[in-house]
């Protein structure tokens, strides 16, 4: 019973970790896009 539970926890943990990395990448992309837009708009 315990072994199966550990497997399940590892799987959900890995999935959450992967999602977290994806979200981080998206946040960085969005921030870079916003920064580029601000630079373009205000420092022409």
N, C-alpha and C positions, 0 to 999 in steps of 0.2 A: 504493500500500500504506500509506504513512505517513498519508495524508489520512484513509483509512477508520479507521485506528487512533485518530487524534485524535478523530474523530466518536464512536467507541465510548467513549473515555475521558471525553469531555464528557458523554455520556448517562449513564454509570454514576455519574460525579461528581455530576451534577444529581440523580439518583435518591437517592444517599446523602445529599446535602444536604437534600432534601425530607424524607427519613426522619428525619434529625437534628432538623429543625425540629419535626416531629410529635412525636418523642420528648421534645424540650424542653418543648413545650406540655403533654404528658401529665405530665411531671415537675412542672411548675409547678402544674397542677391538683391533682395528688395532694398536693403539699406544702401548698397552700392548704387543701385538705380536712382534712388532718391538723392543721394549725394551728387551723382553726376548731373541730374536735372537741376539741382540747386546751383551748382557751379556754372552750368550752362546759362541759367536764367539770370544770375546775379553778377557773373564775372565775364560778361562779353566784352 
